[in-house]
Structure formats: structure tokens, C-alpha cells
């Protein structure tokens, strides 16, 4: 019992120390720009080891040096209630959960439909050929920042719980403008392309402050899958979705 109690106390102290570390780092971000995020360091290692060299684009710019068009476009695409919520959009999470449940049910029905009626039936479809369901996220920008800034990419309940704790901490300790500034300067926009300034230079050969509404919308639409869209610059989906986002930008409230 004593050994178990000591182990519990050690684990508790380790957990509290980790939370204190996170709180200290977030507090410092009120004045100091983060040099890198956990996700960026992971990507730097992957790119460096896979390509034999690190090709990296990132340049920090202040909140006022990022076009309002881009701020509005990103919010319209990723989190249109950013200025109102306290870090977690529970309604968006509920809708995402329902969509994922529906997608899972449809995937099960496809598997059942693809299952051969008899082992010897010629031309029978393989069950493994059924496409996996597309998972829809309901994370806010603050949640995305919490995950990419300080956490690993693993998908576990423990990591999700820590993400929620960090999300609340970010909202308590930093103003909305600062959260959005850090996000726009650290989010991925392509292979080794991070932040608004690097993305604007990479795709449009201009600064983030000079982006027009449509260019901003194009960048915003890339965010869920930047590496894929980087390879498909003439994607019809990208163009059509950008037009939709551009039309919605005027209704977005900036922090």
C-alpha cells in the first residue's frame, strides 16, 4: 500500500509540474513570441530526415501586419464564432459528433453491402475495399493552437483532455487578438511553410498585409489539408470553396 501511495503521489506531482510548465509557457506568450510549436518541431524532424535537408519558410509578423482579409477568411473557414466563445464551441462539437456517427453508420452499411454472399461467388467485392469514414472535426482555433503548440499528435482521451485544459488556459491568460496572432504565425500552409507571411510569399509573392479577399480565402481553405492543396493549386474544390468563404467574410466579427 505504501509503495502504491508513493507511486500515486509521484504521478500526481509529475502531473501538477507539467501543468505548471504549460501555464508558465502560455503566460510568457503574452509578451514573447513562441520560437516554435510542438507540431513544427515534429515536422522539422520529419522533413529533415526524409529529404536529407530542411526546407523551411516562416517569418513572424505582428497582428497589424496581417491583412484583415486573412483574419476574416480563416475565421469564416475554421471558427466563425471565435470572438464569442470561451475556447470550446460545444455546438460545433455536437454537430461534428453527429456527422461522424452518421459517416460511421454509412461506412458500416457499405461494408455490409460489399460483403460477398458466398465465398465462391466470382467478382465478389472485398470488404477491405470499403472506404473508411471521413472524420469531421469541431475544434476551435484555440483548441487547434493548444494542440499544435504544446502537445503531440496522438489521438487519445488523455491528450484530448489535456487539450481542453490548455484551451481554457489560453483563453484565460491571453486576449483573443494574441491567440489569433500566434495561430496565424504558426499554422501550417504547406510542406515546411508555416505562418501567414511565409504562405503569402510562397503562394502569391506578396506580404501577408497585402493579401486581397480572394487570396486570403484561398489560403484559408487550404488549412485542413495544406500539403494536399499545395499540390493541387488548380483544384475546382479549392476555387469554389474560396468563393464561398470570400462571400462569408463580411459577416465575421474580428476580436
N, C-alpha and C positions, 0 to 999 in steps of 0.2 A: 504493500500500500504506500509506504513511504517513497519507494522508487517511482511509482506511478504518479504520486503527488508532485515529486520533484520534476518529473518529465512534463507534467501539465503546467507547472509554474514556469519552466523554461520556455515552453512553447508560447505561453501567454506573454511573457516578457519579450520574446522574439517578435511576436505579432504586434505588440504595442510599439516596439522600437521601429518596426517597419512603417507603421502608420505615422510615427513622429518624423521619420525621414521624409515621407511623402509630403506631410504638412509643411515641413521646413522648405522643401524644394518649391512647392507651389507658392508659399509666401514670398520667397525670393523672386519669383517670376513677376511679381508686381512691379519690380524695378529692373530686373536683369532678364535679358532675352535668353531663352534656353539655347545652349550651343548645339544640341541635337536631341532627338527623341529616341525612345527605345526602338521604335519601328525603323527609323532611319539607320541606326547602328546595325540592326539586323540586315537591312537591305544593303548597306555598305559592305558588310562581310560577304553576303551572297554574291553581289556583283563583282567584288574584288577577287574572290576565289574562282568564280565561274569564268570571268572574262580575262583573268590574268592582269587586270589593271582596273582602277576605279575611275569611271567617268561620272562626274558629279556636278550638278548645277544647283546652286542655292545662294541667294543673296537676301539678307534680311532688310525689309523696308518698313518704315513706320506706318501706323494706321492711316494717316492722312496721305501717304504716298501710294495707297491702293485705291483705284477708282471705285467710286460708289457703285458703278455698274457691276463690278465683280462681286462686291459685298452683297448686293441685292440678288444677283444671279445665283450665288452659292446658297444664300438663304432660301430663295424660291425653290431651288432644286433639292436641297438637303434638309432644311429645317425652317419652314416658313413661320413658325411660332417662337423662334429663338428669343426675340425680345420680350416675350411674355412669360415663358415657362421658367421654372426654377432649376432646370438642368435635365429633367426627365419629362418627356411628353408621354404620359400614360395612355392617352387616347391613341397615339400613333403606335405604341407598343401593342395595344389591344388589337388594332386593325392588322398589324403585321402578324400577330399570333394567329388571327383568323385566316389570313391569306395563306400562311404556312400550313395550317391544318388542312385547308381545302386542297392545297397543292399536294400534300402528302396523301390525301384520300384519292386524288386523281391518279397519282403515281401507282398506288396500290391497285386501282382498277385497271390501269394499263398493264401491270404485271399479270393480273389475273386473265386479262384478255389475250395476252401474249403466251400464256402457259399452254403448251401442246395438250391436246385432248388425249393423245396416246403416244407412247414412246416411239412407235414406229411410223407415225404419220409423216409423210415426206413434206419438206418445206416448212416444217413447224418452226415458229419463231422462238428464239432463245429468250428466256426470262431476263438474262443479264443484259439484253439489248435495250430494255426499257430505260428511258432517260430518268435520271434522279430528279426529284422536285427542286425547283428554284427556290432558294431561301430568301425571304424578304426581310430586311432589317427595319427596325423602328427607332434606331439610335439617333439622339440629337447630336448637334455639333459638339456640345460639351462632353457628351459620352464618347464620341469618336476621339476627341482630343485626349481625354483621360486614358483611353486605351492605348493610343499611339504614343503618347508622351511618356508613360511610365510603366506600361505592362507588356507582357509577352503576347504573342498571337494565338496562344492555345485557347480552345473553346471548352471551358469547364464552368460549373456553377460557382466554384470558389473564385475564379477570375472575374466572372460576371458580377459577383457580389462586391469584390474589390473595386471594380469599375464604377459601380453605383456609389460607393463611399467616396471615391476620388471625384466623381462628378459633383456630388454635393459640396465637397471641399473646395473645388474650383469655383463654384458659384458663390460660396460664402466669402472667399478670400480675394477674388478678382472681379473687377467690373466686367460687364458684358463686352465692352469695346476691347478690353485686353484679351479676353478669351478668344474673340473673333480674330484679333490681330495675330495671336500666337498660332491659331489654327491655319489661317491663310498663309502664314510664313513657313509652315512645317508640313502641310499636307502634300501627298504625292500626286504629281501630274504627269508621270511617265517614268521610263526606266532611268533612274538616277536624277530625275527632275523633281525638285521639291520647292514649294513656295510659289506665291503669286508672281514675284518678279522673274524668277527663273522660267516659269511657264510662259509668261508674256513674251519674254525674249526668245524662248525656244520655238514657240508656235507662230508668233506674229512679228518678231523682230522689233518690238517696242517695249517701253516700260509698263509696269502694272498700272501706273497712273494714267496712261494714255489709252487704255482699252475702251473701245466703244461697247454699246449694249450687246450687239450680236456676238462680238468676240468674247465678251465676258460670259455670255450664255453658253457658247461652245465649250469654254473651259469648265464651266460648272457641270455640264452634262457628262464630262469625262470622269468626274470624281469617283463614281462607284467602281469603275474598271479602267483606270488611266493607261495601264500598259497595253490593254487590248485596243482602246480607241486611238492610242498613239500610232498603231499600225494600220488603222482604218480611218485616215483623215477625211475621206470622201464618203463615209458611211451615211446612207439615207436616214437611218435612225438618228444619228448624231445631228444631222441638219434639221430634221423635223422636230426633234426634241428641243433643240436650241431655240427654234422659233416659238415653241410653246413656253419655254422658260422666259424668253425675252418679253413675251406678252404679259407674263405674270409679275414681272419685276416691279412695276409701278405700284403694286399693292403691298409690297413687302415693307415692313417697318424696320428701320435700322436702329441699333442700340445707341 
